[in-house]
Amino acid sequence: MVDESPTLSWLQKTLKELQLQLEDVIILDTFPMLRDKLRDDTLRQMGPARRDELARESFALTRASLALIQPRVLVSCQCCTRPGNDRWGFFNNDELAEQLCSSGVRARSRQVRELDLSGHKMHVVQGMHPQYVMEREPTQKEVLVELFTQVFRPFGMWQSRRAAMQQQLRDAGAVLLRLVMLLQQQMKLYGQLCAQSGSGVEGLLAAEHVEELRKQLAEWEDGNKLKRKEG
């Protein structure tokens, strides 16, 4: 799928430079499941009223998704909802659609819109569609890359540090488990030697204290196994 989409390929490469993957971000179509061909076929076969209805139903999915996800920052890389758009100009009089429209001019000036969606405030960073940049405005590539860098690099750095910390925790935990196993083996051996030695030989530790510690470790291990199972 990514190989067949120049836009996704560009996004994948750009995010990789920021220590992120496509799976780390949410990508929304302005008109989900409504491709240009379906829009034009609907217009030709069923007329403008049905085409307009189909577009409204499609955009309603985007509206509902944003209301559910409630992103704090959204990067807009589409201009199809701009009033007067050649192909989507019929979809007008929708305030949210117009606010989600991107702009090359606003992208170059680093403009950000604050948008209110049913009481949820989010910031819409004005960008450009990657395919538009690649095919028509290659000189604007650096502008778009820098925009994505400013928005996503902090997240990439945070996620990288988090992944490193998780690995350190796993490594430290593995060492602790090995030490606990070794301690249990030594306590078992100590108990056996105490039992074999009889009353005439005494170790550095009282056998009953070692046995008490062994039971505590066994309870801890059982609790840790239960926690891993529940997780």
N, C-alpha and C positions, 0 to 999 in steps of 0.2 A: 504493500500500500504506500509506504513512504517513498520507495523508488519510483513509483508512478506519479508522485505529486511533487512538482518543483517547489511548491510552497512549504510542504512538510520537510522536504530534504534540506531546504535553506534553514528552516527553524531548528531542525535537529542538529545541524552543523553549528549554528550560532549558540544554541544552548549548551552544546558540548564544551565550547570554549569557556563557558561560565560554570562548569562542573555540574550541569544539569542534563536531564533527558526529557524526551517528549512526555513521558509518564509523570513527570514532576509538575507539569502545568496543565491547566484546563483550557481546551480549545473549543470555542463555540462558533458555529456558523450563524450568520445573521438570519438566514432563511434555511433552517435545517430541512434536509430531504427535498428541497425545491431547487433543482438545477435549472440552468438556463433553458435546456431543451424541454423539460417538463413545463416550464412557464410558457414558452412559446407555443408548444403543442396545445396547451390548455386554451390559450388565447385564440389559436386558429380553429380549434375544433368546438370550443364551448363558449367563446366570446369573452369580452373584457370583464364582465361581472363575475364569472366563475374564476377567472384568473386572479382578480383582486381578492376574492374570498379565500382562495388557496394561499395567497401570500399572507393574508391576515392570520390564517390558522397556523402557518409556518412560523411567523414572527411571534405568535403567542407562546410557542414552545421556548423561544429565546427569553421572552419576558418572564415566563414561569421558572426557567432554569436560573436566571439571575436572582430572582426573588428567593429561591431555595438555597442557592450557594452563598449568596450575599458576599461577593468578593469586595475587598477593600480597595484594590487597585485593578483596573482593567486596561489592557493595551488595545486600542482600536486600530485595526489594520484593514478597514473596509470603507469604501466611499459610495457603495450602492444605495445607501439610504439618504444620500445628499439630495436635496430638492433639485429637480431638473436633470437627474441622472438619465442618460440615454435609454437604459434598459429597465431601470426600476423607478423612474420618475413618477409612475402611476401610484406608487405607494407613498402617499404624502399625508400631511395632517396628523402625523404620529410623533408626538414630542420626544418620546424615548428613542425612537428610531433615528431622529435627526441628531439627538445628543450623542448617540453611539457612532455617528459618522466621523471618519478620520479626515485629515487634511494635510497635504504636503507642506503647506505654508505653516500651519500650526506645529507640525512635527519639527520643522527646522528651527522654529522659535521656542521649542520645548514647552508648549502650552499644555495645561492640564485642566480638564473640566471637573467640577464637582457636580455629581448627579444624585438626585434623591429618588429612590425607588421604593415606594410604599414605606417611607420613614427610614430606610437604610441609606446611609451616605456612602458613596464610593467615588473614587477619583478615576476619571477616564483619561488616560495618557494618549495624546493624539499621535498616531503613527501613519504608516503607509503600507499598502499590501505588498508583501515581498515579491510576488510575481510581477506586479506593476513596476516595481523598482528594477527588477532584473531585465524586463523586456523593453521598458520605455524610458526609465530614468536611472540608468546604471551609475550616474554620478552621485546619486543620493544614497548609495549603498552604505557609505560610512555614517550617514545621518541615522539610518534605521538601525544599524548595528550598535551605534553608540546609545541610542534610545533603549534598546533591549538590554544593553550592558548596565545602564544606570538603574533600570527597573529590577533586573533579575540577579545581578551579581551578588548583592547582599544575601539573597536567599541561597544562592549556590554556595557561598562561603559558609553560611550557617549550617547548611545541610552537610557540607564536607566535614566541618568540625564535629557535628553530631555523629556522623558515620565513624569517624576516627575514635570518638569517645566510646561508642558502642563496641567497637572492636577491642579497645583497651579493657573494657569491662568484661567482655567474653574471655579475653586472655587471662586477666587476673582471676576470674571465677574458676577457670580451668585449673590454674595453679592451686587455688585454695582447695578445690575438690581432691586434687592429687595428694595434697598435704593431709587432708582429713582422712583419706583412705590409708595413707602411710601411718598416721597416728593411731588409727583403729587397729591396724595390724600389730603395731608395737605394743599397744595396750593389751591386746589379746595374748601376745607372747609373754608380756610381763605377768599377766594373771596366771598363765600356765606355769611359768617358772616359779612364781610364789607358791603355787599349790604343790609343785614337785619338791621344793626345797624344805618344806615342813617348818616347824617352829624354830629351828635352830639357826636359820639364815634369814636375815632381814634385808630388804631392798631400801632404796632411798625414799620410796613412796609407799604409803600404806595401801595394801591391796584393795581395801574397801573404797578408798578414795578414787583409785583408778577405775574400779568397776562403776562407781557413780558417774564419773566423767564419760565413760563409754556409753552408758545408758542415755546421758544427755545428748551425746553426739548422734546416737541412733535415732532419738526423737527428732533432732534437728534435720537429719537426713530424710526421715519419713515426711516431715513437713515440707521440705524442699522439693521432694519428688511430687507431692500432691500439688504444690504451687505450679510446677512445670506442666503437670497434666492439665490443670485448669487453664493455664495460659495457652 
